[in-house]
């Protein structure tokens, strides 16, 4: 697992409340939801390296 770093975040109260509702709906903590949304956005923008392929990918089942 990669190293986690703390980062203070200033965020609009409305945005924070909406993110908390979304996190609750997805059964995630607010922190995990923010990281998920950032990671997905970075991946879609081609700004995040692709995750290594599953080691079982391509094996016969």
C-alpha positions as CSV (number, residue, x, y, z in Angstrom):
1,X,0.0,0.0,0.0
2,X,1.3,3.5,-0.8
3,X,2.2,6.0,1.9
4,X,-0.6,8.2,3.1
5,X,0.1,11.9,3.8
6,X,-2.1,14.3,5.7
7,X,-3.2,17.5,4.0
8,X,-5.3,20.2,5.5
9,X,-8.2,21.1,3.1
10,X,-10.2,24.3,3.1
11,X,-13.5,23.6,1.4
12,X,-16.9,25.3,0.9
13,X,-19.5,24.1,3.5
14,X,-22.0,23.2,0.8
15,X,-19.5,21.1,-1.1
16,X,-18.4,19.4,2.1
17,X,-22.0,18.6,3.1
18,X,-22.7,17.2,-0.4
19,X,-19.5,15.1,-0.3
20,X,-20.5,13.8,3.1
21,X,-24.0,12.7,1.8
22,X,-22.3,11.0,-1.2
23,X,-19.9,9.2,1.1
24,X,-22.7,8.1,3.4
25,X,-24.6,6.7,0.3
26,X,-21.5,4.8,-0.8
27,X,-20.7,3.6,2.7
28,X,-17.4,5.3,2.7
29,X,-15.8,7.8,5.1
30,X,-15.6,11.3,3.9
31,X,-11.9,11.1,3.6
32,X,-12.1,7.9,1.5
33,X,-14.8,9.5,-0.7
34,X,-12.7,12.5,-1.4
35,X,-9.7,10.3,-2.3
36,X,-11.9,8.1,-4.5
37,X,-13.3,11.1,-6.4
38,X,-9.8,12.7,-6.8
39,X,-8.3,9.4,-8.0
40,X,-11.1,8.8,-10.5
41,X,-10.8,12.3,-11.9
42,X,-7.0,12.0,-12.2
43,X,-7.3,8.6,-13.9
44,X,-9.9,9.9,-16.4
45,X,-7.6,12.9,-17.2
46,X,-4.7,10.6,-17.8
47,X,-2.8,12.2,-14.8
48,X,-2.5,9.1,-12.7
49,X,-0.4,6.0,-13.7
50,X,-2.6,3.0,-14.3
51,X,-2.8,0.5,-11.5
52,X,-0.7,-2.6,-12.0
53,X,-2.7,-5.4,-13.7
54,X,-4.1,-8.1,-11.4
55,X,-1.5,-10.9,-11.1
56,X,-4.2,-13.4,-12.0
57,X,-5.4,-11.5,-15.1
58,X,-5.0,-13.7,-18.2
59,X,-4.8,-17.0,-16.3
60,X,-7.2,-19.7,-17.3
61,X,-10.1,-20.2,-14.9
